Amino acid sequence: MTDLSPALQPTVPTADVGALLEEFGGDAIGADTHALTGLEAVFDVPVKVQAVLGRSRMPIGELLRLKAGMVVELDRRVGEPVDIFVNDRLIARGEVVMIDDSLGVTLTEIVQPER
């Protein structure tokens, strides 16, 4: 796993994680903000995070003909939120932002888990 550039480093101190989760509807994702003090043991557990801009289907032959500069049409329009997945589970939606020379995502909605 690579380190984030300084521009993408979290700016919230560990002690404020509970407040951050509460602000984004922490109860909706099952987080008891008072119990977070016992979670330090899992703070370094790696997870796969994906920001999905859109999807496309194409035959393998067309995929193999792709070259630099070609455009692949996605199933989303400009301005639509991107989906944020953690370990292949949809957890949020957000907007793509530019931070210095890097792309990032600002979370705009925490997705309620289906029961």
Backbone hydrogen bonds in HBPLUS format (Angstrom, degrees):
<---DONOR---> <-ACCEPTOR-->    atom                        ^
c    i                          cat <-CA-CA->   ^        H-A-AA   ^      H-
h    n   atom  resd res      DA  || num        DHA   H-A  angle D-A-AA Bond
n    s   type  num  typ     dist DA aas  dist angle  dist       angle   num
A0008-LEU N   A0005-SER O   2.82 MM   3  5.38 145.6  1.94 118.4 128.5     1
A0009-GLN N   A0006-PRO O   3.37 MM   3  5.17 158.9  2.42  97.5 103.6     2
A0016-ASP N   A0013-PRO O   2.85 MM   3  5.45 151.5  1.93 119.4 128.1     3
A0017-VAL N   A0014-THR O   3.19 MM   3  5.44 170.3  2.20 115.5 116.8     4
A0020-LEU N   A0016-ASP O   3.05 MM   4  6.34 155.7  2.12 151.9 159.2     5
A0021-LEU N   A0017-VAL O   2.91 MM   4  6.18 164.0  1.93 158.5 161.6     6
A0022-GLU N   A0018-GLY O   2.95 MM   4  6.10 156.9  2.00 146.8 153.6     7
A0023-GLU N   A0019-ALA O   2.90 MM   4  6.09 154.0  1.97 145.2 152.1     8
A0024-PHE N   A0020-LEU O   3.06 MM   4  6.36 148.4  2.16 147.1 155.2     9
A0026-GLY N   A0021-LEU O   2.34 MM   5  4.25 115.0  1.73 129.8 138.5    10
A0025-GLY N   A0022-GLU O   3.08 MM   3  5.00 157.5  2.14 107.2 108.8    11
A0028-ALA N   A0025-GLY O   2.76 MM   3  5.39 139.6  1.92 119.1 130.5    12
A0029-ILE N   A0026-GLY O   3.09 MM   3  5.43 143.6  2.23 105.0 114.8    13
A0031-ALA N   A0026-GLY O   3.01 MM   5  5.25 161.1  2.05 150.7 144.7    14
A0030-GLY N   A0027-ASP O   3.15 MM   3  5.04 161.2  2.19 104.6 106.6    15
A0035-ALA N   A0032-ASP O   2.85 MM   3  5.35 142.1  1.99 114.7 126.0    16
A0038-GLY N   A0035-ALA O   3.12 MM   3  5.85 159.9  2.16 120.7 125.8    17
A0039-LEU N   A0036-LEU O   2.96 MM   3  5.13 167.2  1.98 115.1 118.3    18
A0042-VAL N   A0039-LEU O   2.93 MM   3  5.74 157.5  1.99 127.6 133.0    19
A0043-PHE N   A0040-GLU O   3.26 MM   3  5.22 160.0  2.30 103.3 109.3    20
A0045-VAL N   A0042-VAL O   3.12 MM   3  5.27 169.5  2.13 114.3 116.5    21
A0087-ASN N   A0048-LYS O   2.76 MM  39  5.02 164.0  1.78 150.8 156.2    22
A0050-GLN N   A0085-PHE O   2.87 MM  35  5.08 161.5  1.91 146.6 151.7    23
A0085-PHE N   A0050-GLN O   2.84 MM  35  5.08 162.6  1.87 149.9 155.8    24
A0052-VAL N   A0083-ASP O   2.78 MM  31  5.15 162.1  1.82 157.8 160.3    25
A0083-ASP N   A0052-VAL O   3.20 MM  31  5.15 152.1  2.28 143.9 141.0    26
A0075-ASP N   A0055-ARG O   2.90 MM  20  5.53 129.9  2.16 140.4 155.3    27
A0062-GLU N   A0059-PRO O   3.09 MM   3  5.42 120.5  2.46 104.7 118.1    28
A0063-LEU N   A0059-PRO O   3.06 MM   4  6.41 156.3  2.12 151.1 158.5    29
A0064-LEU N   A0060-ILE O   2.88 MM   4  6.14 154.3  1.95 155.3 161.4    30
A0065-ARG N   A0062-GLU O   3.17 MM   3  5.16 136.6  2.36  95.5 107.5    31
A0066-LEU N   A0063-LEU O   3.23 MM   3  5.50 162.8  2.26 107.0 112.2    32
A0070-MET N   A0067-LYS O   3.10 MM   3  5.75 164.0  2.13 140.2 141.8    33
A0080-GLU N   A0077-ARG O   3.15 MM   3  5.73 165.6  2.17 132.5 135.4    34
A0082-VAL N   A0094-GLY O   2.82 MM  12  5.36 158.6  1.86 151.4 154.9    35
A0094-GLY N   A0082-VAL O   2.99 MM  12  5.36 148.9  2.08 144.1 153.1    36
A0084-ILE N   A0092-ALA O   2.85 MM   8  5.07 164.8  1.87 150.0 145.0    37
A0091-ILE N   A0084-ILE O   2.93 MM   7  5.98 173.5  1.93 165.6 167.1    38
A0092-ALA N   A0084-ILE O   3.40 MM   8  5.07 157.7  2.45 139.1 139.1    39
A0086-VAL N   A0089-ARG O   2.92 MM   3  5.28 159.0  1.97 143.5 143.8    40
A0089-ARG N   A0086-VAL O   3.04 MM   3  5.28 149.9  2.14 107.3 116.5    41
A0111-VAL N   A0091-ILE O   2.88 MM  20  5.14 155.9  1.94 118.8 125.4    42
A0093-ARG N   A0109-GLU O   2.83 MM  16  5.17 150.3  1.92 147.7 153.7    43
A0108-THR N   A0093-ARG O   2.87 MM  15  5.92 166.5  1.89 142.6 147.2    44
A0109-GLU N   A0093-ARG O   3.18 MM  16  5.17 149.1  2.28 148.4 141.9    45
A0095-GLU N   A0106-THR O   2.91 MM  11  5.27 148.9  2.01 145.1 150.4    46
A0106-THR N   A0095-GLU O   2.85 MM  11  5.27 160.9  1.89 156.0 158.1    47
A0097-VAL N   A0104-GLY O   2.85 MM   7  5.12 165.2  1.88 131.8 134.8    48
A0104-GLY N   A0097-VAL O   2.80 MM   7  5.12 149.8  1.89 153.8 154.6    49
A0099-ILE N   A0102-SER O   2.76 MM   3  5.21 172.2  1.77 161.1 163.6    50
A0102-SER N   A0099-ILE O   2.87 MM   3  5.21 166.3  1.89 132.3 135.4    51
